[in-house]
């Protein structure tokens, strides 16, 4: 007995992480003006939309590219994502509801917009969008679960889900050392903090602050006034 065929979905779901765009990279071919294909290469470079009109042999162009995947996400970062549901069919759909959950190693959190209500109707060729934000507080594998429910013209309730997996990495390695003063008249404790960048790129640290407990006070013994000391 053949298994029942799944119903074809009328709506399409697309998810994109919201990050800063990057410059589009081009690969210009350089040649001497006296070479035979020189004019052909120059003409192709001028017609390339991604190329720079001012710098003819530069590797980066004037256009920006959106992220093609989730990329690297680090602990403490705010994960922002754009969710779009598009009606690819030729009929209108009703009561469209989008729900987004973030599954971590220890819990499942709802990251949908608060008090979300179903969209009454979605005409053919149109879409509804939503943006989610969540501060990442756990390391390891995270799964973004997006569920869409709607009612087509037939009146049957339709539902589908998509899963997007990504890893949350540790950006910094922090080591501490405590030193007690030899003076018995004071209870001063010196704390040495070592911060190591464990990523593959540079990190700009805006501030490093020690928040002591209610029975302690802290005094900062050094400061990163120069800009070069802010990078790890």
C-alpha positions in Angstrom: 0.0 0.0 0.0 1.4 3.3 -1.0 1.7 6.1 1.6 -0.7 9.0 1.1 0.8 11.9 -0.8 1.3 15.1 1.0 -0.8 18.1 0.0 1.0 20.7 -2.1 1.5 23.9 0.0 0.1 27.1 -1.5 2.4 29.4 0.6 6.2 29.6 0.6 8.3 30.4 3.6 11.6 32.2 3.5 13.9 33.1 6.4 16.9 35.4 6.3 19.2 36.5 9.1 19.4 40.3 9.5 23.1 41.3 9.5 25.2 44.0 7.9 25.6 43.5 4.2 29.0 43.0 2.6 30.6 44.4 -0.5 30.2 42.2 -3.6 33.5 40.7 -4.7 34.4 40.7 -8.4 37.2 39.0 -10.3 38.4 41.4 -13.0 40.7 40.1 -15.7 43.7 42.4 -16.3 45.5 42.4 -19.6 47.8 44.7 -21.5 46.2 47.2 -23.9 48.3 45.7 -26.7 46.9 42.2 -26.2 44.3 40.9 -28.6 41.5 40.3 -26.0 42.1 43.6 -24.1 39.1 45.4 -25.6 36.9 42.4 -24.9 37.9 42.2 -21.2 37.5 46.0 -20.8 34.0 45.9 -22.4 32.9 43.0 -20.1 34.1 44.8 -17.0 32.2 47.9 -18.0 29.0 45.9 -18.4 29.5 44.1 -15.1 27.0 45.6 -12.6 29.0 44.4 -9.7 32.2 46.2 -10.8 33.4 49.6 -9.7 33.1 52.2 -12.4 35.9 54.3 -10.9 38.3 51.5 -10.1 38.4 49.3 -13.1 40.7 46.6 -11.7 39.6 46.6 -8.1 38.3 43.4 -6.5 35.3 44.9 -4.7 32.4 46.6 -6.4 29.7 49.2 -5.6 26.9 46.7 -4.8 26.1 45.2 -1.4 25.2 41.5 -0.9 22.8 40.2 1.6 23.8 37.2 3.8 23.2 33.8 2.1 23.2 31.8 5.4 23.1 32.4 9.1 26.8 32.6 9.4 28.6 32.7 12.7 26.6 33.6 15.8 28.4 34.3 19.1 27.2 34.1 22.7 25.6 37.4 23.9 24.8 38.5 20.4 21.2 39.5 19.5 19.9 37.1 16.8 17.7 39.0 14.4 15.8 37.3 11.5 13.4 38.3 8.8 10.5 35.9 8.1 8.4 36.2 4.9 5.5 34.1 3.8 4.6 34.5 0.1 1.5 33.3 -1.7 2.7 31.5 -4.8 -0.7 30.1 -5.8 -3.5 31.6 -7.8 -6.0 31.6 -5.0 -6.4 33.7 -1.9 -5.6 32.2 1.6 -7.2 33.1 4.9 -6.3 33.2 8.5 -2.5 33.1 8.0 -0.6 32.7 11.2 3.2 32.6 11.6 4.8 31.2 14.8 8.6 31.1 15.5 10.2 29.1 18.3 13.9 28.8 19.2 15.0 25.3 20.4 18.2 25.2 22.4 19.8 22.4 24.3 17.8 23.0 27.5 14.6 24.9 26.5 12.3 26.0 23.8 11.5 29.7 23.6 8.8 31.6 21.6 10.4 34.4 19.6 7.4 35.5 17.7 6.1 39.0 18.0 3.9 39.5 21.1 0.2 39.3 20.7 0.5 38.1 17.1 -2.9 37.8 15.3 -3.7 35.8 12.1 -3.7 37.8 8.9 -7.3 37.7 7.6 -6.3 37.2 3.9 -3.3 36.8 1.6 -3.9 37.5 -2.0 -2.0 35.7 -4.8 1.4 37.2 -5.4 1.5 39.0 -2.0 3.4 38.3 1.2 3.3 39.0 4.9 6.5 39.6 6.9 7.7 39.4 10.5 11.0 40.3 12.2 12.2 38.5 15.3 14.9 39.4 17.8 16.4 37.2 20.6 19.5 37.6 22.8 21.5 34.4 22.6 22.5 33.2 26.1 23.4 29.5 25.4 26.2 27.8 23.5 25.8 24.9 21.2 23.2 24.0 18.6 20.1 26.1 18.1 17.2 25.3 15.9 14.8 28.0 14.6 11.4 26.4 14.1 9.0 28.4 11.9 5.4 27.2 11.6 2.7 28.5 9.2 -1.0 27.7 9.3 -3.6 29.0 6.9 -7.0 28.2 5.3 -7.2 27.9 1.5 -10.4 28.4 -0.6 -11.3 24.7 -0.1 -11.8 25.4 3.7 -9.3 22.7 4.8 -6.8 23.8 7.4 -3.2 23.7 6.1 -0.1 23.6 8.2 3.7 23.2 7.6 7.0 23.8 9.4 10.6 24.5 8.5 13.7 24.1 10.6 16.8 26.2 10.5 19.8 25.0 12.4 22.8 27.1 13.5 25.6 27.0 16.0 26.3 29.5 18.7 30.0 29.9 19.4 32.1 31.3 22.2 33.7 34.6 21.2 36.0 35.2 24.3 37.9 33.1 26.8 38.1 34.8 30.2 40.7 33.8 32.8 40.9 35.3 36.3 43.6 35.4 39.0 43.1 36.6 42.6 45.9 38.1 44.7 45.6 38.9 48.5 47.5 41.7 50.0 50.2 40.9 52.5 49.1 43.8 54.7 47.0 42.4 57.5 45.4 45.9 58.1 43.4 45.8 54.9 41.3 43.2 53.2 42.2 44.3 49.6 42.0 41.7 46.9 43.6 42.3 43.5 41.9 40.7 40.5 43.7 40.1 37.2 41.6 39.5 34.2 42.9 37.9 30.9 40.6 38.1 27.9 41.4 36.1 24.8 39.7 36.4 21.4 39.0 32.9 20.3 37.3 33.9 17.0 38.9 34.1 13.6 38.4 37.9 13.3 39.0 41.0 15.3 36.7 42.1 18.2 36.3 45.7 19.4 35.7 45.8 23.1 33.8 48.9 24.2 34.2 48.4 27.9 35.3 45.9 30.6 33.5 46.5 33.9 33.7 44.6 37.1 30.4 44.5 39.0 31.2 43.6 42.7 28.9 42.1 45.2 26.9 44.2 47.8 29.7 44.0 50.4 32.6 45.0 48.1 33.7 48.0 46.2 36.0 48.0 43.1 38.6 50.4 41.8 39.9 50.2 38.2 43.7 50.2 38.1 44.1 50.6 34.3 42.2 52.0 31.4 42.1 51.4 27.6 42.4 55.0 26.5 44.2 54.3 23.3 42.2 52.8 20.4 44.6 50.0 19.7 44.0 48.6 23.2 40.3 48.1 22.5 40.9 45.4 19.8 41.4 41.8 20.6 
